[in-house]
Amino acid sequence: MTHGVAGPGASLSGVIIKRRGPFAPGDQVQLTDEKGRRHRLVLTAGRSFHTHRGSIAHDDLIGMDEGCVVRASGGALYVGLRPLLADYTLSMSRGATVVYPKDAAQIVGLADIFPGARVLEAGAGSGALSCWLLRAIGEEGQLVSYERRADFAAVAQANVEGYFGGPHPAWRLVVADLPADDAPPADPAPPAAPAPPAGPVPPADPAPSAGPAPAPGTQDFDRIVLDLLAPWEHVAGAADWLVPGGLICCYVATTTQLSRVVEALRGHGGFMEPAAWESMHRGWHVEGLAVRPEHRMVGHTGFLVTARRLAPGVTAPPRRRRPAKGAHPGDEGHDGRDKLIYNGNQARDQADRLD
């Protein structure tokens, strides 16, 4: 089952919510009070937004410039701004856990998601990362997102359309498992009379203006982003689906997953040496001479692993870096020369003790 299929020639100009100018009905506004608490709403003429500190009429915001200050009926002041994508990510409705902005930003930057890129995403979840990827690739790119659970896919579709203002013409949401390693990630055609899925029913497919876009081929993707429980099960498939020089990025939560996916990429032989890292986000309190780290921070959320695809038929050259002692089962971590030096040092130390 697919969602968000756009017709040829579709343009973002009729989809993307404007991000500048005075507020208008339908715009998203983020209200921030004196304590930094944030509230997101969609402006509708005649409606009001209520908090424990009073109400604010939407009409008081419509026509105002971004960055205005409005007063609630209880006297509290709020600053009105359009939400950043990071703000939207943290406040969106959730089915699955969202990819935090600090990780999404590194995926876009360090996985080099560029305008016009063809990207395969597996594990759409609540659609947070999909929003970041879609904004990076633009209308000339293509994002194919797989999500196995129909209820999560419905949440993802609502969040993506809520951010962009409607179905994004570069996005294709596939409600299915990511194909096995030996199958191409083609967009499956919907059956003539699909059976309703268990649980919440996903939104109906929008009617494309000129038929569905062609399914991606087996070697069409510039980037593959896997947010899955076992991404190592799709390493061989990713090698087939990526163009030469393409990049795979895996987002995992635990060290055991990290180790397994890195070893799978190394063992395949068709990728450059993987890079793995995590990031910590710590704010700083700055007030006069009181300059110190914040007491709270966004610590570990996940590990990121990236690797570049080599040309077909090319295998990665052997690593020159010596592995740590005992890094692999049954391997001391030393080559023959190192073992001779190690044994010689042991014998000399024993002789010194006897003397």
N, C-alpha and C positions, 0 to 999 in steps of 0.2 A: 504494500500500500504506500502510495507516495502523496506528499503534500507540497504545496508551494511551488508547483511547476509553472514556469513563465513561458510565454510565447516568444517567438523570435522578434527581435527589435524592441523588446520591452526596455523601458528607461526608468532609471531611478527618480527622475524628476517628478513623476506622478506618484511616487511611493514615499520618499523620505520626508519626514516631518521637518519643516524649516527650523533652523537652529539660531536664527538671529531676527532682530526686529521686535516691535512691541508684541506683547502676549495677545493671542487670539483664541477664540473657542477651539477646543481640540488639542491645544498645546499642553504638554506636561510641564508642571511647575513644582519645584522643590522649595518648601518653606522651611526656614531655619530660624529657631528662636535664640534667645540670649544665651542659653546653655549649650547650644550646638545641636539640639535635637532636630531631626529632619523629618518632614512629612511630604510625601509625593502625592499629587493629585492631577487630574485631567480637567482642564477648564471647561465648564458648561454654563452658558448664560442662564441666570436665574437660580443657580444652585448655591449652596453654602458649604463651607468646610468647618467642621466642629472639632474642637479640642477641649481639654479640661480647663483651658484658659480663655474660652470664649469662641465665637464663630467669626469666620471671615467670608464675606460674600465674594463669589467668583467674579462678579461684575466689577468689584474694586480692583481686580488684577487685570482684567481684559482691557487692552489698550495701553497699559503701563509698560514702560521700558524694563528690560531685564536688569535686575539689580535694585529694583525698587524696594521700599519698606512700607509694609501695611500694618495697620493696627487692628487687633482682634477686638471683639466687643468687650472682653474683659480687661483691655488695656495693654496686653502683651504685644510686643513688636516682633515682626517676622520679616526676614529678607527673602524676596522672591527671585529665584534663578531657575533656568532650565537645568535639569539634572545632567551631570556628566555620565558617561557610560559606566564608569566605576560606581557612581551612586546608584544607577539603575540596576546594576548587577547585584548589589547588596540588598536592594529592597524588592527585587522581583519575586513573584510567586515561585515556590519551589516544589518540585516533585522529587528529583534527586538533588544531592548537594551540588552547589554551583562551584565552578572554577573561580577562585578569588582573583580580583583585579591584578594583584602582584604577579600571579602565575600567568594569567591571560596576557598581560603586557609582555612578559618574557617570551611566551610562545609566539606572539606576533613579531616581536623584535628579533629574538635569537633563532627562531625557526625561519626567519626571513619571509614572512607572508607578504607578498608584494601585490600591487594593483594588477589585475588581470590573471592572477594565479588560479590554477585549477587545484582545488583542495578537497581531500577526502577526510571526513571527520567520522569517527566511530565512538559512540557513547555521547549522544547529544544531550542527554540528561534534561536539565531545565532550560537549555538554550542560551546560557550565559556566554560560553565560549563561541557559540555560533554567531552571536551579535558582534563580538570582537573580530572574528574572521571575516564576516560579511562586510563590515566597515573597511577592513584592510584591502580586500580584493576588489571592491567597487563593482560597477555594473558590467565591466568587461570580463570579470572572473566567473568562476563557478564553484559553489560549495555543495558537495553531496554529503549529507549527514545521515548516519545510520543510528537508529535507536530501536532496541528490541521490544521495549514496553510501550504499548499504545497509550497508556495514561501519561507516561513521561513525555511522549511525543506530543500529546495534546498540550501539555504545559509549555513545552519548548516552543511550539508554534504560536501559542498565545503571547509568550514573552517576546519573541522575535518580532511579531507583527505589532505588538504594543510599542516596541522601541522605534521601529521604522515607520509605523503608521499604516501598515498594510503588508500583504505578501511581498517578500523581496524577490525581484525577478532573477537574481543570481543564485537562489537557494533551492535545493531539492532535498526534502526530508523523506527518508525511506524508513518505514516501520518494519524492520526485519533485523535478523542477526547479520552481522558482517559475514560475507561469504567465507568459506574455508579457504585455506592456502591455495588449493588447486582450482579455485573457481574465480572468474573475473568479477569485480565489484560492479556489475552492470545493474542499472536501475530496473528492477523487475516491473513488467507491465501489470497493472491492476487487473484482477480477474473480472469476468463479465458480471458476476453477481457475488461479490465478496461477502463472506459470513461476518456478522458483527463480532468484534473482538470482545473478550471477557473484560469485565470492569468498565470504567468510564469510556464512553464512545468518543473517539477523536473527532475533531471538526471535519466537515465535508470538504472534499477537494475543491479548490477554486477552479472555475472553468477557464482554461487558457484561451486567449484570443485567437490563436492560430495553430493549435495543436501542441503537444508536448515537445519539449526540447529533446534532441537525440541523446540516447544513453551514452555515458562515457565509455571509452574503450578500455582495453586491458593495460595500456601503457600511456594513459592520458594525464596522470596526476603529477603536479610539481611538488606538492607537499601532502603528507599523510599525518594526521594527528589522531592518536589512539588514546582514549581515556577509558580503558577497559580493565577488567579484573585480571585478565591473562593476555596481555598484548603480545607475548612471545609466541603465542599460537598463530599469529598472523604475520610473522616476520617474512616468511617465504612468499606469501601473497603480496605483501607490500613491495618486495623486491621486484615482482612482476608488474605491479601496477604503477610504479614510479618511473618517470623518465630518467635517463642517465643524468647524474648530477642532482637529482631530486633529493628531498630530505624527509626522513621520518622523525616524528617527535612523539614520545610516549610520556604520559603523565600517570605516575603510580604513587601509592600512598606509603608503602612499607619497604624496608630494606631488603626483605626476601624477594619482593617483586622487582625491586631495582636490580639486584644481582642477577636474577633470572633473565630479565629482558636484555641486559647488557651482554651476558654470556651468549644468548641466542643470536644477537646481532653479530657478535664476533665469530661465533661458530658458523654462521651462514656463509661468510667469506665474500659476500657481494657488497659489503658496506665498508666505509672508512671506519677508523677506530671511534667508538661511541664516546660522547661527552655526557657526563652526568653531574647534576648539581641540585641544590635546593637554595631557597632564598628566605631571608628573615626581614620583616618590615617593622622597623622601630621608629616611632615618632620622637621628637624632641620638644621639651618644654622650654620656651624662650620668653623670659619676661625680665627685662632689666639685666641685673647681674645673675639672676637665677636661671642658669642654662644647664639643663640636665636631661638625661633620657626620660621619656615617659615611663610611667610605672607599668603600663600595659603595652603589648605589642602583638602583631600577627606573626606567630612563630611558624612551626612546621605545618604546612598544609599538604605538601606532596613533593615528589622528586620529578625532575624533568630529565629526559634522555633524548639526545639527538644523534643522528648519524646520516652521512651522505651516501647516496647510491652510486656505485661504480658503474662503468660501462658494461654492457652485456658480455659475458665470457671472461671478464677480468676478475681476478681474485685479489683480495687485499694482501699487500706484502707483509711478511712476518714482523711482529712487533720487536723493536730493539730494546724496549724497556724491560728490565729484569723484574719478574713478579716477586712479591714478598714471599718470604720463607713460609711454607705451609699454606699458601693461598689456594692451592688446588689439592684435592684428595690424592694421596700417594705421591705428591711432588714436594721435594724438600725446598724447591725454589732456588736451587743452585745448579749451574752447569758443571761440567767435569772439572774445569780449572778452579772454580770457586770451591768445590769439594776438597781438592788437594790442598788449597790454601787453608781452608777451615781445619782439616785434619792435621796439617802441619802446625798450626797455631795451638791446637789442643795438645799435641805431643810436646811442644816446647813448654807450655804452661805446666804440664805434668812433671817434666824434668826439673823445672825451677822449684816446684814444690818439694821434690825429693832432695834437692840440694839444701 
